[in-house]
Amino acid sequence: MDHLENRHSFAAVIGDIKDSRHLNNRKEVQDRLQRVMDRLNRKYEEDIVSKFLITLGDEFQGLLYGGKNILSMINEIKIEMYPVRLRFGVGIGPITTDIQTEMALGADGPGYYRAREAIEVLKEREKKNRSVPADLCLKMDETDRGKEVLLNTVFELMYAVESGWTARQREIIWDMLAYGDGQQNTAARLSISQPTVQKALAAGNYYTYENALKNAAEILGEIQYD
């Protein structure tokens, strides 16, 4: 594509599969991840500068014009790949090289440096055997340090909520997030009663979680190439 002026900020995303070498069905998981990447590239075509692709077998990356739909994309990857565990690093910043639209390879600059730094933060926490308070980390320019700390705190709290979900709560909450059309429709799709849905949502702190997700998405949505 034509060179985009590098003074603008983009959102670089780097993700990988946790403990991938210990998966019994590693090839099957990689194939599934590739299908998820292909679907995201079609669904979010207008948001994507360089298409998501698998880069190192168990790692993948993509480049976005801004942060508008970034959490929706990450959530969709997590849901489609579950119970495979993933981690995500997001970097906000300029790209200093020419950008290839067909693949998120070859581009370089602060956006990618920060995405790499973010995912390394998560890996280091795991190496130190600390409980990992998030599967998503964001890095921004120093001038946005306050926003970065705030968003990462929100991600940690959301992860803490997620970690307490039972299998049934997860199924119900993910359906609500995916369709957003109310408890009755979720109950119908899952062949359960509406009171069962309501009880699961309350026990899983769904409305608090959804509100945090919406507010974080709004803040990220302010980051947009123009």
Secondary structure as the mmCIF struct_conf table of DSSP 4:
data_model
#
loop_
_struct_conf.conf_type_id
_struct_conf.id
_struct_conf.beg_label_comp_id
_struct_conf.beg_label_asym_id
_struct_conf.beg_label_seq_id
_struct_conf.end_label_comp_id
_struct_conf.end_label_asym_id
_struct_conf.end_label_seq_id
HELX_LH_PP_P HELX_LH_PP_P1 ASP A 2 GLU A 5
TURN_TY1_P TURN_TY1_P1 ASN A 6 ARG A 7
BEND BEND1 HIS A 8 HIS A 8
STRN STRN1 PHE A 10 ILE A 17
TURN_TY1_P TURN_TY1_P2 LYS A 18 ASP A 19
HELX_RH_3T_P HELX_RH_3T_P1 SER A 20 HIS A 22
TURN_TY1_P TURN_TY1_P3 ASN A 24 ASN A 25
HELX_RH_AL_P HELX_RH_AL_P1 ARG A 26 LYS A 43
TURN_TY1_P TURN_TY1_P4 TYR A 44 ASP A 47
STRN STRN2 ILE A 48 ILE A 54
BEND BEND2 THR A 55 ASP A 58
STRN STRN3 GLU A 59 LEU A 64
BEND BEND3 TYR A 65 TYR A 65
STRN STRN4 GLY A 66 GLY A 66
BEND BEND4 GLY A 67 GLY A 67
TURN_TY1_P TURN_TY1_P5 LYS A 68 ASN A 69
HELX_RH_AL_P HELX_RH_AL_P2 ILE A 70 MET A 81
TURN_TY1_P TURN_TY1_P6 TYR A 82 PRO A 83
BEND BEND5 VAL A 84 VAL A 84
STRN STRN5 LEU A 86 GLY A 93
BEND BEND6 THR A 97 THR A 97
BEND BEND7 THR A 101 GLU A 102
BEND BEND8 ALA A 104 ALA A 104
BEND BEND9 GLY A 106 GLY A 106
BEND BEND10 GLY A 109 GLY A 109
HELX_RH_AL_P HELX_RH_AL_P3 PRO A 110 LYS A 127
TURN_TY1_P TURN_TY1_P7 LYS A 128 ASN A 129
BEND BEND11 ASP A 135 ASP A 135
STRN STRN6 LEU A 136 LYS A 139
HELX_RH_3T_P HELX_RH_3T_P2 GLU A 142 ASP A 144
HELX_RH_AL_P HELX_RH_AL_P4 ARG A 145 SER A 163
TURN_TY1_P TURN_TY1_P8 GLY A 164 GLY A 164
HELX_RH_AL_P HELX_RH_AL_P5 ALA A 167 TYR A 179
BEND BEND12 ASP A 181 ASP A 181
HELX_RH_AL_P HELX_RH_AL_P6 GLN A 183 LEU A 190
TURN_TY1_P TURN_TY1_P9 SER A 191 SER A 191
BEND BEND13 ILE A 192 ILE A 192
HELX_RH_AL_P HELX_RH_AL_P7 GLN A 194 ALA A 203
TURN_TY1_P TURN_TY1_P10 GLY A 204 ASN A 205
HELX_RH_AL_P HELX_RH_AL_P8 TYR A 206 GLY A 221
TURN_TY1_P TURN_TY1_P11 GLU A 222 GLU A 222
STRN STRN7 GLN A 224 GLN A 224
#
